[in-house]
Amino acid sequence: MSKITEIFILKMKGGDDVDAIREAARADFVALEGVTSWETLVTTDQSRDTLYAEIFTFPDHETAKRVTPQFAERPATQAFLGQIDEMIVGQFFTAHQPKTSE
């Protein structure tokens, strides 16, 4: 099965400690077996400076489904979840495989 990317678009509460909390959560979560990476992107819209994309990668769908629930159970990631003002969307994605005509 193809690599799985899980993308969350989040509006964060803001504050001086958000980055430190995110980095502690990142270090904890990527240390779990099956988590390939956690990347953070920030919007370029200066009027929405608390809007982020948090992007996680896993080797396959089964691993993603097994590991993702642990995010809400760990103290470091729970602290990160406490910094979220609104989750706009969260979804698993994989590489697009164009349909071939027969």
Solvent accessible surface area in square Angstrom, and as a share of the most:
residue,aa,sasa,rsa
1,M,166,0.74
2,S,46,0.29
3,K,117,0.50
4,I,8,0.04
5,T,27,0.16
6,E,12,0.05
7,I,46,0.23
8,F,40,0.17
9,I,48,0.24
10,L,5,0.03
11,K,80,0.34
12,M,3,0.01
13,K,122,0.52
14,G,25,0.24
15,G,60,0.58
16,D,151,0.78
17,D,77,0.40
18,V,8,0.05
19,D,90,0.47
20,A,70,0.54
21,I,34,0.17
22,R,6,0.02
23,E,87,0.39
24,A,55,0.43
25,A,0,0.00
26,R,45,0.16
27,A,67,0.52
28,D,38,0.20
29,F,3,0.01
30,V,54,0.31
31,A,83,0.64
32,L,30,0.15
33,E,149,0.67
34,G,19,0.18
35,V,12,0.07
36,T,87,0.50
37,S,44,0.28
38,W,12,0.04
39,E,90,0.40
40,T,38,0.22
41,L,86,0.43
42,V,88,0.50
43,T,40,0.23
44,T,134,0.78
45,D,63,0.33
46,Q,169,0.75
47,S,97,0.63
48,R,121,0.44
49,D,95,0.49
50,T,35,0.20
51,L,26,0.13
52,Y,41,0.16
53,A,15,0.12
54,E,1,0.00
55,I,26,0.13
56,F,8,0.03
57,T,17,0.10
58,F,0,0.00
59,P,68,0.43
60,D,38,0.19
61,H,54,0.24
62,E,103,0.46
63,T,15,0.09
64,A,0,0.00
65,K,111,0.47
66,R,133,0.48
67,V,1,0.00
68,T,32,0.19
69,P,76,0.48
70,Q,49,0.22
71,F,23,0.10
72,A,57,0.44
73,E,119,0.53
74,R,66,0.24
75,P,110,0.69
76,A,28,0.21
77,T,0,0.00
78,Q,91,0.40
79,A,49,0.38
80,F,3,0.01
81,L,70,0.35
82,G,41,0.39
83,Q,34,0.15
84,I,34,0.17
85,D,79,0.41
86,E,90,0.40
87,M,111,0.49
88,I,79,0.40
89,V,75,0.43
90,G,28,0.27
91,Q,97,0.43
92,F,55,0.23
93,F,104,0.43
94,T,75,0.44
95,A,63,0.49
96,H,154,0.69
97,Q,125,0.55
98,P,96,0.60
99,K,198,0.84
100,T,123,0.71
101,S,112,0.73
102,E,222,1.00
